[in-house]
């Protein structure tokens, strides 16, 4: 079974290879995917696109992942979008702050794409049985 193709995932990640690999994985599972490679572009896309889920790196140019998360959680348009953090950072304070802001999960790089998929399915619904 495939996911509902109307479900859109925003990947905000500056490591191009990781972002594209994750996008290919999610598209193969039936999701629509958009990619931003810095904080400002990520915030912009979160408002322009009808995004259902955000995968967010912390170590981003133009403000950083926590800056993006704070912006998402301050806007009435994006406050309810589920977010998973993916990072190489070991910063415990950043992790605590991210959870206080309401993330779904905090995953250390490297991670398994299936782990993110399980958070997506839990947050925005299981596979569409009509496929």
N, C-alpha and C positions, 0 to 999 in steps of 0.2 A: 504494500500500500504506500501511496505517496501522500505528502502533506498537501494541504490546500494551497494552490498556487497563488491565491490572493494574499497570502501571508508574506510580509516583506521584512527582511532582516537587514539592519544597518550595521556594517562592520566599520569601526573607527580604529584603524591600525596603520602605523607608519611603516611597518615591515611588509613591503610589497609582496614578497613570496608567501608569507604567512596569510596575508589578507586574501590573495588570489586562491591559494590552496583551500582555505576555509570556505570561500565563496563557491568554488567548484563542488566541494563536499555538500554544502547546503543546497545548491541548485540540483544536485543529483538526488536529493531527498524531496525535491518538489517546491522548495522555497524560492521566492524572488529575493535578490540580494543587491544592495547598493554599498559602495565602498567610499570612505573618506580617509585621507591620509594625514590629516591634522585636525586639531581641536576645532578651529573655526569652521572648517568645511563640514565637520561632523555635526556641529550645532545647526548649521544652515540646512543640511540635508534632513536632520531630524524634524525640522519644521516644514520643509518643502515636500518631502515624501510622506506617504501614509505608512509610517513605520510601526511594526508590531513588536519589535524586539531589537535591542542594541547589544552588540558585542564591543566592548570598549577596552582599549589599552590604556594604561596609566602614563607611560612614558611617551607622550605625544608632543610634537612641535606646536607652537602657537597657543600655549596655555596649559597643556597637560590634561590627563584624563579626569582628574578630580574637578578641574575647571568645567569640563564638559558635563560631568555628572551633576554638579551644582546647578548649572544652567538648565539641564533637563528637568531637574526636580523643582525648579522655581517657576517654570512656565506651565500654565494651565493646559497648554496644547500637548505637552510631553511628560507631564508629571507621572502619568500612569504607565508609561512604556517600561516594561521590564528590562533590566540591564544586568549583564554578566561582565565582570572585570576579568581580563586576561593580562597578566603582567609577569615580568621577570623580577620586579621589585620585591625586596624583602621587608619593606617599610611597614612595620606593624601599625603605626599611627595612621598611615594612609588606608590600610585595610579597615581599621576601626571606623574611620570617618566614612568610608564607602558604605559600610554596613549601616551606619547611622542614617545615611542618606537614602537607604532602602534598596540596595542591590539584591539580586537573586542569589548570586554566588561570586566568589573570588577565586579564580583559578590561576595557579602558577604555571608559567611556561617552562618547559614544554607541557602540553596538555593533549588529551585525546579528543578529537572532534566529536566523538560519541558522547562525551561528558557534556559538551555544550548543547548538543542535540537534545539530551534528556532535559536540560533546563528550559530549552525553548518549548518543548512539547508540554512540559509541566505548566509553564507560564501562559502559553497562548493556545493550548488545546492539542489534543492528540491528533493522530492521522485522520484524515477525512475518509470515512467509510464509503463514500460514494465513488472512490477511484477503484 
